[in-house]
Amino acid sequence: MSSIKAWTLFFLAFFLSGLMQLSHGQEPGPAAAPPMSNDGKAVDQGVAYVLMLLALLLTYLIH
């Protein structure tokens, strides 16, 4: 069973690295800088993504 998990993680890493390479295929030209905001929305969203990733990994390891 552990070989299936290792194979799945290997495939997932390979797939995600391919998606990262595709995202860098055509980079747009320089754009205007977005206005600066100090409301902490980006920080809150980053924390939410990290917590969702941890929950996903935890449920994967439990099952």
KASULBEL-V596980 format. One record per residue. RES is the residue in one letter. SS is DSSP state (A for helix, B for strand, O for the rest). PHI is phi in whole degrees, -180 to 180 (999 if undefined). OMEGA is omega in degrees with one decimal (none if undefined). Layout:
[[RES | SS | PHI | OMEGA] [RES | SS | PHI | OMEGA]]
This chain:
[[M | O | 999 | -178.7] [S | A | -70 | 177.7] [S | A | -69 | 177.1] [I | A | -68 | 178.6] [K | A | -64 | 179.7] [A | A | -65 | 178.6] [W | A | -65 | 179.5] [T | A | -65 | 178.7] [L | A | -65 | 177.6] [F | A | -63 | 179.7] [F | A | -63 | 180.0] [L | A | -63 | 178.6] [A | A | -63 | 178.6] [F | A | -64 | -179.1] [F | A | -65 | -179.1] [L | A | -68 | 177.2] [S | A | -68 | 175.3] [G | A | -66 | 176.9] [L | A | -65 | 178.2] [M | A | -66 | 178.7] [Q | A | -67 | 178.7] [L | A | -67 | -177.7] [S | A | -71 | 180.0] [H | O | -99 | -176.7] [G | O | -66 | -179.3] [Q | O | -131 | 179.6] [E | O | -89 | 179.2] [P | O | -70 | 178.8] [G | O | -68 | -178.7] [P | O | -64 | 180.0] [A | O | -117 | 178.5] [A | O | -66 | 180.0] [A | O | -69 | 178.2] [P | O | -69 | 179.2] [P | O | -65 | -179.5] [M | O | -76 | 176.4] [S | O | -130 | -178.3] [N | O | -113 | -177.7] [D | O | -84 | 177.0] [G | O | 79 | -177.9] [K | A | -64 | -179.3] [A | A | -66 | 179.0] [V | A | -66 | 179.1] [D | A | -62 | 179.7] [Q | A | -67 | 177.6] [G | A | -64 | 177.6] [V | A | -64 | 179.4] [A | A | -63 | 178.9] [Y | A | -64 | 179.4] [V | A | -64 | 179.4] [L | A | -65 | 177.3] [M | A | -65 | 178.3] [L | A | -65 | 177.4] [L | A | -64 | 178.1] [A | A | -65 | 178.7] [L | A | -64 | 179.4] [L | A | -65 | 179.7] [L | A | -64 | 179.1] [T | A | -68 | 176.8] [Y | A | -65 | -178.2] [L | A | -72 | 179.6] [I | A | -69 | -178.6] [H | O | -80 | none]]
